[in-house]
Amino acid sequence: MKDLAMHILDIIQNSVRAKASCVELAIVERQKEDLFSIEIKDNGSGMTEEVLAKVCDPFFTTRSTRKVGLGLSLLKQNAEQTGGSLKIESEEGKGTSLKAVFTYSHLDRPDLGDIAGTMVLLVGANPEMDFLYTHISDKGKYVFDTKEIKEILEGVSVSDVEIMKYLKEMIEENLNTII
């Protein structure tokens, strides 16, 4: 995958398939500490211990439409190439959490990519779900919460094209103030 936003999209699609109603994404960029981390938590169906033990194997997948599952193994490889790590915890019936840690300044750390577009795509494609996206940097913190947005919209769908366009611009403008 060419950037971290694509990894995030892939992982959150796993949360969608796991029937999560809420997904939390936290991105932390600490240049001073040479740290970049991505944390994703969901309240989906979770995984058995057996599945969790195999989840980073590129030749393992729970999907029947293909025979490989490269997403998590590639994210793990990208994190480890920078001296970082990938940790996944899951409990059946309770959900899954993932944390990928990268060395911020490492040459092999992929760019973040279009995280605003990724979030809007996820929100628009899954309007029944709630997303909480927090982005923290040395310059500040930004929080995007679809629960708050849905209250403000008073029944207008977050998947409306004009709303999605506005949300993307809003996320980009806010991120530009902190990264």
C-alpha positions in Angstrom: 0.0 0.0 0.0 1.4 3.3 -1.0 0.6 5.3 2.2 -0.7 4.9 5.7 -4.2 6.2 4.9 -4.6 3.2 2.7 -3.5 0.9 5.5 -6.0 2.7 7.8 -8.8 2.2 5.2 -8.0 -1.5 4.9 -7.9 -2.0 8.7 -11.2 -0.1 9.3 -12.8 -2.2 6.5 -12.0 -5.2 8.7 -13.9 -3.4 11.5 -16.9 -2.9 9.1 -16.9 -6.6 8.3 -16.7 -7.4 12.0 -20.0 -5.5 12.4 -18.5 -2.7 14.6 -20.9 0.2 15.3 -18.1 2.5 16.4 -14.4 2.8 15.3 -11.9 5.0 17.0 -8.8 6.1 15.1 -5.9 8.0 16.9 -2.9 9.3 15.0 0.0 10.7 17.0 2.8 12.6 15.3 5.5 13.6 17.8 8.5 14.9 15.8 10.3 15.9 18.9 10.1 12.3 20.2 10.6 10.8 16.7 7.3 8.9 17.1 4.4 8.3 14.7 1.7 6.0 15.8 -1.7 4.8 14.6 -4.2 3.2 16.9 -7.5 1.8 15.8 -10.1 0.4 18.2 -13.5 -1.1 17.3 -16.4 -2.7 19.1 -16.9 -5.4 16.5 -17.1 -9.2 16.8 -13.5 -9.6 17.8 -11.3 -12.6 17.0 -10.7 -16.0 18.6 -7.2 -16.6 20.0 -6.5 -18.9 17.0 -7.4 -16.3 14.4 -5.5 -13.6 16.4 -2.3 -15.8 16.4 -2.5 -16.0 12.5 -3.7 -12.6 11.6 -0.4 -11.2 10.5 0.4 -14.2 8.3 0.1 -13.0 4.7 -1.2 -16.4 3.6 -4.1 -16.4 6.2 -7.4 -14.7 5.7 -10.9 -15.2 7.0 -12.4 -14.0 3.8 -13.7 -16.5 1.2 -13.2 -14.2 -1.8 -9.4 -14.5 -1.8 -6.7 -16.7 -0.3 -4.3 -14.1 1.1 -4.6 -11.3 3.6 -1.7 -8.9 3.0 -3.0 -5.8 4.8 -1.9 -6.5 8.4 1.3 -8.2 7.3 2.3 -5.2 5.2 1.5 -2.7 7.9 3.6 -4.8 10.4 6.5 -4.9 7.9 6.3 -1.1 7.3 6.3 -0.4 11.0 9.2 -2.8 11.8 11.3 -1.4 8.9 11.3 1.9 10.8 12.3 0.2 14.1 8.7 0.3 15.2 6.1 -2.4 16.0 2.6 -3.6 15.5 0.4 -4.9 18.4 -3.1 -6.4 18.0 -5.4 -7.3 20.8 -8.8 -8.8 20.4 -11.5 -10.4 22.4 -14.3 -12.4 20.9 -17.6 -10.5 21.2 -15.9 -7.3 22.5 -13.8 -5.9 19.6 -10.3 -5.4 18.4 -7.5 -2.8 19.0 -4.4 -2.3 16.9 -1.4 -0.1 17.5 1.3 0.5 14.8 4.3 2.5 15.9 6.8 4.0 13.5 10.0 6.0 13.9 8.8 9.4 12.7 12.0 10.4 10.9 12.8 7.1 9.3 13.2 7.1 5.6 11.1 4.0 5.2 8.0 5.4 7.1 5.3 5.8 4.5 3.6 9.2 4.2 0.2 9.6 5.8 -1.5 10.3 2.5 -5.0 11.6 2.1 -6.4 10.8 5.6 -9.2 13.4 5.2 -10.4 11.6 2.0 -10.1 8.3 3.7 -12.2 9.3 6.7 -14.9 10.9 4.5 -15.0 7.8 2.3 -15.4 5.6 5.4 -18.1 7.8 6.9 -20.0 8.2 3.6 -19.9 4.4 2.9 -21.0 3.5 6.4 -23.4 6.3 7.6 -24.9 4.0 10.3 -21.5 3.7 12.0 -19.8 6.2 14.4 -16.2 7.3 13.8 -14.0 9.1 16.3 -10.8 10.3 14.7 -8.2 12.1 16.9 -5.0 13.5 15.5 -2.3 14.8 17.9 0.9 16.5 16.9 3.5 18.8 18.6 1.3 21.7 17.4 -2.0 20.6 18.8 -5.0 18.2 18.7 -7.9 17.8 16.3 -11.0 15.6 16.9 -13.5 14.5 14.3 -16.6 12.9 15.8 -19.4 11.7 13.6 -21.8 11.5 16.6 -21.5 15.3 17.0 -21.7 15.9 13.3 -24.9 13.8 13.0 -26.5 15.8 15.8 -25.7 19.0 14.0 -27.0 17.7 10.7 -30.4 16.9 12.2 -31.3 14.0 10.0 -29.3 14.9 6.9 -27.2 11.9 5.9 -23.4 12.1 6.2 -23.4 10.3 2.9 -24.9 13.3 1.1 -22.4 14.4 -1.6 -22.4 18.0 -0.4 -22.0 17.0 3.2 -19.1 14.7 2.3 -17.4 17.5 0.4 -17.8 19.9 3.3 -16.5 17.3 5.8 -13.4 16.6 3.7 -12.6 20.4 3.5 -13.2 20.7 7.3 -10.9 17.9 8.2 -8.2 19.2 5.8 -8.4 22.7 7.2 -8.2 21.5 10.8 -5.3 19.2 10.1 -3.4 22.0 8.3 -3.3 23.9 11.6 -1.6 21.1 13.5 0.6 19.2 11.0 
